[in-house]
Amino acid sequence: MRAVYPYYVVCCLMVASALSFLDRLALSMLIEPVKADLVLSDTEVSILAGAAFAGSYVLFAFVFGRWVDTHGRRNAVVVGISLWSCATAACGLARSFGSLFAARSLIGVGEASLNPAAYSMIADYFRPARRGIATAIFACGATVGGGLAIMLGGQLVDWVQATGTTLPLMPDASPWQTVFVLIGLPGLLVALLIALTVREPERQLAGGETQDIPRIRDALAFIGHNARALVPLFAGYSCIAVIGYSFMVWGPVHFMRLHGLDAGEVGLLLGLGYGIGGTIGLLAGGMVADALVARGRIEAPVLVSLAAVAVDTPLFIGAYLAGDFMVAAVLFCLGMAAASVVGGLQISMVQSLAPNRLRGIMAAVFGACVNLAGFGIAPTITALLAENLFGGEMGIGKALATMTAMAGAGAAILILIGIGPGRTLAQRLSGERRPA
């Protein structure tokens, strides 16, 4: 049982991650009805979908990052799930841009707790040679949750519209408001499960480390001393996030507008493609990286990520520009499988490049970079490109292709710059680590 329990914990964290992506991305399937009810432009919706969430996520990632380096990580997860679940349900009470912005911001606050806590817990539950598959299991929450967000969002909207279903205390709610409530509240049950069944792991320290409370300036000093590795690698993974999050916000709308699918149809197609193809990619990436690490290639997570970018960038560009629906759907599913390889590997990369006592803060820095670029900036730039350069709403596919091409090239260049220094840093930290 002792050998199985760590996998139980990582599966619980995966469910939490799935819920976080479900709640984070539900708005993407509800853009058109939200726009109609609240009279919003694509740019305003992009701010709700991206900047409102990312701004608070980035700020509170540092708060929770410091918390998990000094206090119980399990409790941080429980509090975070409870908060973001209630905030998602609160989106269903929104009646204006401002109230929906506030609810989306609170989702970001809650979700900022999960990755720093999970990264740190997984590193203490698993030895380095098994972290690739463990982190890939955790990252499956992104593909499962993202797939569910797209699929259930579309199916729920269609079902609520067809049946006229309302909730007892919300008789006058629009269908999209009912969907937010139905998606949000079940997260409280997952928070209770983790609170009752997940134990706090013993921390594993590197040689020379103590259990003294780390300070923010300690993290900044570590980043500054190792900037040749950390800056280009974190920036490169931020470019990768631009590719993924641009699609997650605007991809469903693109398929609806260009190919004439309704919410249920696009939800089913893209949800299955992301959920199944993405999960296969995540697990395959974790297994390949583990095999390479076992052979002494400690930089394997970064190498496999680089290969994934080289494959998924042209596939996504083709999916956005293809006029035939079947061609676009096949290219998207293949691109999603390749892109999802990176999901678990980026966690392994962060764990390898930080001492234990700073892992929470380093995960927060990494999360801030990728979410600010991917969720905070990319969706709004995509909307602005479509509105001002590619002719308006129907130009969203060309805007997505442009963002993907630029981000893919940037990711490849930055990762190539940082991989050598990153290998050196990871080898040094791996050689220093010892049991607490």
Secondary structure, DSSP 8 states (H G I E B T S, - for coil): -TTTHHHHHHHHHHHHHHHHHHHHHHHHHTHHHHHHHHT--HHHHHIIIIIHHHHHHHHHHHHHHHHHHHS-HHHHHHHHHHHHHHHHHHHTT--SHHHHHHHHHHHHHHHTTHHHHHHHHHHHHS-HHHHHHHHHHHHHHHHHHHHHHHHHHHHHHHHHHHHT--BTTBTT--HHHHHHHHHHTTHHHHHHHHHHH--------BTT-------HHHHHHHHHHTHHHHHHHHHHHHHHHHHHHHHHHHHHHHHHHHH---HHHHHHHHHHIIIIIHHHHHHHHHHHHHHHHHTT-TTHHHHHHHHHHHHHHHHHHHHHH-SSHHHHHHHHHHHHHHHHHHHHHHHHHHHHTS-GGGHHHHHHHHHHHHHIIIIIIHHHHHHHHHHHTS-SGGGHHHHHHHHHHHHHHHHHHHHHHHHHHHHHHHHHHHHHB---
